[in-house]
Amino acid sequence: MARTSSSLRRALAAGLTVLATATAALVATAGPAAAATTPGVDVSRYQGTINWTSVRNAGIEFAFIKATEGTSYKDPNFNTNYVNSYNAGVIRGAYHFARPNISAGSTQAAYLASNGGAWSADSRTLPAALDIEANPYSGGYCYGLSTTGMRNWVQDFLNTYRSRTGRYAVIYTTTSWWNQCTGSWTGPWANHPLWLARWSSTPGALPAGASVWSFWQYTSTGAVSGISGNVDRNYWNGDRSRLIALANNT
């Protein structure tokens, strides 16, 4: 995801291997070596004006779109991207860039839910994603929180988002950041889809306790018709029908 500085945010993403275990509510298939994957992108204002019809015609089937950051920032291109991607037939979801050192998880989840992260069963709206990764600002790699403090912050966010929307949020992270900053916490993965950040040709070791990835961001320098310049490219670990099932919570 492009935000304040893409070079700062995922530089420590760890390598991954594909696991061949399906988790019913999260993914439909074992992994790209065993079954279909579905191509997607994630975008923010840094991609400028996007021609979503061209993006869809290029084979992109889903997009995560930056909505919010902290408790005071809403991406200026979010509303346009969110509507136009939907109208082009792209399955879309919002994402929130976490700032755990400036306010409570509950506060930031409520801000997301009120500013684009709501959900409806319309076959094209995914549960929103919590983007939690290395701090690109001052305050330390783990935002100055202890592992217990970070676990509590994330759980507070997840609980509030579920209370507001009825859905389990997707969690975007890297293996190295998650294991270091949460103390290899395994708690969320029974219910929350993992969106893995790993810029490589293969995925490998997952965050502690995660049995399978649902989304994988594999490059920050992708090219897609309808988007000027580089764009983050992603896979969904399954076919479009299973992605629609996740969107509809079925």
Buried (B, 14 or more C-beta within 10 A) or exposed (E): BBBEEBEBBBEBBBBBEBBEEBBEBBBBBBBBEEBBBBBBBBBBBBBEEBBBBBBBEBEBBBBBBBBBBBBEBBBEBBBBBBEBBBEBBBBBBBBBBBBBBBBBBBBBBBBBBEBBBBBEEEEBBBBBBBBBBBBBEEBEEBBEBEBEBBBBBBBBBBBBBBEBBEBBBBBBBBBBBBBBBBEEBEBBBEBBBBBBBBBEEEBBBBBBBBBBBBBBBBBBEBEBEBBEEBBBBBBBBBBBEBBBBBBBEE
